[in-house]
């Protein structure tokens, strides 16, 4: 896979793009659920600081799809346009995620949106690359 370019698509793969967007919402929540599971099972074994950071990180990741849906609503049309042009490589996906994550704090008052936007769009790009290989 190329960092910037791949072959342009005449038809946008809406089904694959939808599955990739859902996966980009579900994967962080699953990681958060796993972190909370580790906290519940072995929370007494860890130090208080590590257990607290495990709980906070797990809770933030578990609840992140509720705020990331608004970012996906903005990102999917941009991603579909870039797929059509052949410009949805890793770097443009990351830049789109950062740009949308930079816009969201003004709309939602959610200050951690930029790194989550970057991570979500990179997850979307990775899953989309697995579902529909986009070679240069």
PLY file of the C-alpha trace (Angstrom):
ply
format ascii 1.0
element vertex 136
property float x
property float y
property float z
element edge 135
property int vertex1
property int vertex2
end_header
0.00 0.00 0.00
1.18 3.45 -0.85
1.54 6.23 1.64
-0.33 8.74 -0.52
-1.63 7.32 -3.81
-3.35 4.20 -5.11
-5.39 3.39 -8.18
-8.44 5.63 -8.56
-11.80 3.91 -8.20
-14.65 4.68 -10.56
-17.17 3.28 -8.12
-16.90 4.06 -4.44
-16.87 0.85 -2.33
-19.70 1.96 -0.04
-20.18 -1.44 1.61
-16.49 -1.82 2.41
-16.27 1.81 3.52
-19.26 1.31 5.83
-17.74 -1.85 7.34
-14.42 -0.06 7.82
-16.15 2.88 9.53
-18.01 0.53 11.88
-14.76 -1.29 12.63
-13.05 2.04 13.36
-15.76 2.68 15.95
-15.83 -0.83 17.44
-12.10 -1.60 17.72
-11.30 1.17 20.26
-14.41 0.22 22.27
-13.31 -3.43 22.32
-9.84 -2.37 23.47
-11.45 -0.27 26.20
-13.61 -3.20 27.29
-10.50 -5.39 27.44
-8.71 -2.77 29.54
-11.65 -2.59 31.94
-11.71 -6.39 32.08
-8.04 -6.44 33.06
-8.76 -3.75 35.64
-11.63 -5.75 37.15
-9.73 -9.04 37.20
-6.31 -7.85 38.32
-6.89 -4.32 39.60
-5.66 -5.19 43.10
-2.35 -6.55 41.77
-1.27 -3.30 40.10
-0.23 -0.09 41.79
-2.98 2.43 42.44
-1.69 4.82 39.76
-1.50 2.14 37.08
-4.90 0.72 38.02
-6.44 4.20 37.88
-4.87 4.93 34.49
-6.08 1.53 33.25
-9.61 2.35 34.40
-9.57 5.86 32.91
-8.11 4.69 29.60
-10.56 1.80 29.38
-13.52 4.04 30.13
-12.46 6.66 27.59
-11.93 4.04 24.88
-15.15 2.24 25.73
-17.15 5.46 25.45
-15.25 6.87 22.46
-17.69 5.60 19.78
-20.38 7.92 21.16
-18.28 10.93 20.19
-16.51 9.36 17.22
-19.77 8.86 15.35
-19.92 12.60 14.66
-16.38 12.45 13.30
-17.24 9.46 11.10
-20.24 11.35 9.71
-17.80 14.02 8.58
-15.01 11.63 7.54
-16.83 9.09 5.37
-17.81 11.55 2.59
-14.28 12.97 2.51
-12.81 9.46 2.46
-15.14 8.39 -0.34
-14.12 11.42 -2.41
-10.43 10.71 -1.82
-10.93 7.03 -2.71
-12.50 8.08 -5.98
-9.52 10.31 -6.74
-6.99 7.69 -5.65
-5.64 9.83 -2.82
-6.68 7.86 0.28
-3.28 6.54 1.31
-1.97 6.48 4.87
-0.81 10.11 4.96
-4.04 11.64 3.58
-6.09 9.42 5.91
-4.10 10.66 8.89
-4.38 14.27 7.77
-8.14 13.97 7.29
-8.42 12.45 10.77
-6.37 15.25 12.30
-8.34 17.91 10.43
-11.71 16.53 11.49
-10.42 15.99 15.01
-9.33 19.61 15.07
-12.80 20.76 13.99
-14.70 18.70 16.55
-13.55 20.44 19.76
-15.29 23.60 18.57
-18.51 21.68 18.00
-18.47 19.22 20.92
-16.05 20.73 23.46
-14.04 17.51 23.37
-10.35 18.40 23.57
-8.93 14.95 22.79
-10.61 14.73 19.40
-7.52 15.30 17.23
-5.55 12.19 18.33
-8.73 10.10 18.34
-9.56 11.39 14.85
-6.10 10.43 13.64
-6.34 6.96 15.18
-9.89 6.39 13.92
-9.07 7.29 10.33
-5.92 5.17 10.37
-7.99 2.24 11.66
-10.53 2.94 8.93
-7.76 2.97 6.32
-6.25 -0.25 7.63
-9.56 -2.11 7.64
-10.49 -0.71 4.24
-7.13 -1.83 2.89
-7.85 -5.35 4.16
-11.37 -5.43 2.74
-10.47 -3.91 -0.62
-6.76 -3.84 -1.47
-5.84 -0.51 -2.99
-2.51 -0.96 -4.70
-0.63 1.74 -6.54
0 1
1 2
2 3
3 4
4 5
5 6
6 7
7 8
8 9
9 10
10 11
11 12
12 13
13 14
14 15
15 16
16 17
17 18
18 19
19 20
20 21
21 22
22 23
23 24
24 25
25 26
26 27
27 28
28 29
29 30
30 31
31 32
32 33
33 34
34 35
35 36
36 37
37 38
38 39
39 40
40 41
41 42
42 43
43 44
44 45
45 46
46 47
47 48
48 49
49 50
50 51
51 52
52 53
53 54
54 55
55 56
56 57
57 58
58 59
59 60
60 61
61 62
62 63
63 64
64 65
65 66
66 67
67 68
68 69
69 70
70 71
71 72
72 73
73 74
74 75
75 76
76 77
77 78
78 79
79 80
80 81
81 82
82 83
83 84
84 85
85 86
86 87
87 88
88 89
89 90
90 91
91 92
92 93
93 94
94 95
95 96
96 97
97 98
98 99
99 100
100 101
101 102
102 103
103 104
104 105
105 106
106 107
107 108
108 109
109 110
110 111
111 112
112 113
113 114
114 115
115 116
116 117
117 118
118 119
119 120
120 121
121 122
122 123
123 124
124 125
125 126
126 127
127 128
128 129
129 130
130 131
131 132
132 133
133 134
134 135
